[in-house]
Amino acid sequence: MSAEKRLFAQGRVRWKRFAVIILPAAAIAAILIGLTAEGAIAANISVSGQQFLVTASSLNGTGFEQFGGQVTSSTAGTQPVIVSAIRSATLASLCQQVTVGPLSLRLTAGGGTTPVSASNLIVDASSLAGSSATFHNIVIGQDAGTLTQDPGTAGTTGGFGEQASSVTIENLVQHTWLTTAGTFTLPGLSLGFGGSCP
């Protein structure tokens, strides 16, 4: 075999061998990405050094879990949080407000007939309040590591947890470090500086 043919043979891609190696790796990566998006695997996120305010005139959710946790910030250190996970949620008249330097940045959505909707919603908050809350099929005091509603997350084994098949909270007010969701749909989105959440 000539030197030119040997060089050509060494540089060829053997597609069958390549497929045998790359396809299983791609499948595993896709599964991990999907599980992370669904909240089944927690993404390692360092939160910013400040919380943001979230309000809604009402929150309705199915597949609800709640347990204690913590978040870490490079500026605020480790902070205790209430982790609320909801498989499917709608929020009417959503408002989010955060201070950016000397200004207040405000986001609003879902103020019309179509509410904000989210799937696999996970909120790490320092406080949560409402004018009323209704839970269906609630279990309080369950081991946080054994929660079975399906937002795709659970707490530390042995920790305190609760779950319910559905939840409704009126006039929600939440101080939040981190919010993640598989999908987050914001009809009537408005984002700008100035103003405050009700």
N, C-alpha and C positions, 0 to 999 in steps of 0.2 A: 504494500500500500504506500502511495506517495505521501510525502510530508503534508502536502496540501489537503489530501483526503483525510489524513489522520487528524489534522486540526479541525476540519469540518465535522468529523465524527465526535470529537470531544466537545464541541460547542452545541450539539443538538440537544433539544429538549425531548425527553422520552415522556410523552403525554400520558401514557397509561400509568407510569410510576408517579408522575406528578399528581394525577388525579387521586391515586391511592393515598398519597400523603396529605394533599390539601383539603379534600372533601371532608374527612372526619374533623380536621381542625376547624374548618369553616362552620361545620354543623355545631360543634361545641361552642364556638364563639357566638354564633347566632342565638343559641339557647341561653347563654349567660347574659347577653345583651337584652334579650326578651325578658328574662327573669328580673333583671335590674330595673327595666322600664316598668314592670308590673309591681315592683316593690318587694318581690320575693327575696331578693338579695339586696341588702342595703348598700348603697353607694357610699364610699368613704368621702364625705363632704365636710370641709371646714367652713363654718358659717362666718358671715361678716360680724363685725364687732357691735352691731346694733340690731334691735328688733324692729319689726314693722307692725303697724296696726291693721287689723282686718275687721270689717264690720259687714253684716248682711241683715236684711230685714227678716229673712228666714233661711234656714238650712234644713234640707230633707235628705236623708241618706239611708241606704240599705247596706247591710253587712258592716256593722260598726264594731270596732275594737278600741280599747283605751288602756294604756299602761304607762308607767314611769320610765324615763330614759334620761339621756344627757347628750348635749352637743358640745363641740369644742370650737373655740375661736382663738385665733392668734393674739387678739387684743383683749378679749373678755375672759379667756380661760375656759374651763369646763363649767357648764351651766346645766342645772336640772331642768327637765322639760316634761310636759304632759304630752305623750304621743297619742294622737287620735287618728285612726285609720278607717277609711270608709271606702267600700268597694265601688259604690256609685252614688254621687251626690249632685244636688242642684242647690244653687244659692241665688236668692232674689236680691236685687239691689246691692251687689257686691261693691265694696270700697276698700282699697288698700292705700295706705299712706306711709311714707318713709321720709326722714329728713336727709337731704343731700346737701352737705355744706350748710349754708345759711337758708336754703330753700326747702320747701315741702313739696315732694313729688307725690301726685295722687293719681290712682288708676280707678276708674269706675266701669262697670259692665252689668248687664242683666237687669237694667232698670225698667225695661219695657215688659211686654207680655212673655218674652222668652228669657228664662233665667240662665245664669252661668251653669255649665255642667262640667263634671269632672269624673274620671274613673281612676280607681286605685289612688285615692287622695290620701296623703299622709302629711300631717301637720305636727310640728314640734313647737309647742307654745309654752310660755311661762305662765299665762293665765287665760282663762276662758270663762265667759259669763253670758247670760241670756235672761230675758224676762220670763221664759218658761222653757222646759225641756220635757219631751215625751219619748220614752223608750219602749219598744215592744220586745217581749221575750228576752228580758235582760237577765244576765247572770253576773253578780257582783262578788268579787273575791276569788275569781278563778286564777289558777296559776298562769301568769303572763306568758309562759313558754308553751302553753297548750291551747291558746285561743284558736278557734276554728272558723270564725267568720272569714271571708275570703278576700280581704284587701291585699293579702300576700305578705303580711309581716306579723311578727310576734315579739313579745318582750323577753326578758331574761328568765330562764327557768327558776321557779321559786319566788318570783316577784309577784306583786299584786296586780291583777288585771280585771277587766270587765268587758263584756261583749253583749250585743243586742242584735236582733234581726233587722231593726230599723230605728232611726232616731230623727226627731224633729226639734230644732232649737229656734225659738223666736227671738229676734233682736240680738243676734250674735255679736259679741265684742271679744276680740282675741288679740293678745300680744304675742307675736310669733317670731321665732328665730329662723325657721325653715319650712317651706312647703314644697312637696313634690307630688307629681301626678303622672299617671300613664297618658292621659289626655286631659286638656283643660280648654274648654270652648267658651269664648268671651263675646257674646253678642252685644252690640252697642258699645264697643270698647272706646274709652276715652282716656288718654294719658297726657298729663301736663303738670306744670308747676303752679302752686298756689291752691288755696282752699284746704278744707279738712273733712275728714269722714264724720258722719253724724254719730 
